[in-house]
Amino acid sequence: MAGNFYKVQCPDCDNEQVVFGKAATEAACAVCGATLARPTGGDAEFEGEVIETVERRSASSRTDSDETVEAQ
């Protein structure tokens, strides 16, 4: 799964919260309940200001241990 996590500032109460960039459901502010991100079928549409990329992920960032299956 490729996708990034972003720190988004709430437009209503200025709370900063981490949101997945490909959100499948609406992401609400934990403090005031305002919508921070809306799903679009791909990258989410952010309602608040994106402050920073917290973790950048890509499909090629998997390690060999993620793909190793233990034989029984």
PEURHU-V633345 format. One record per residue. SS is DSSP state (a for helix, b for strand, c for the rest). Layout:
<<SS> <SS>>
This chain:
<<c> <c> <c> <b> <b> <b> <b> <b> <b> <c> <c> <c> <c> <c> <c> <b> <b> <b> <b> <b> <c> <c> <c> <c> <c> <c> <b> <b> <c> <c> <c> <c> <c> <c> <b> <b> <b> <b> <c> <c> <c> <c> <c> <c> <b> <b> <c> <c> <b> <b> <b> <b> <b> <b> <b> <b> <c> <c> <a> <a> <a> <c> <c> <a> <a> <a> <a> <c> <c> <c> <c> <c>>
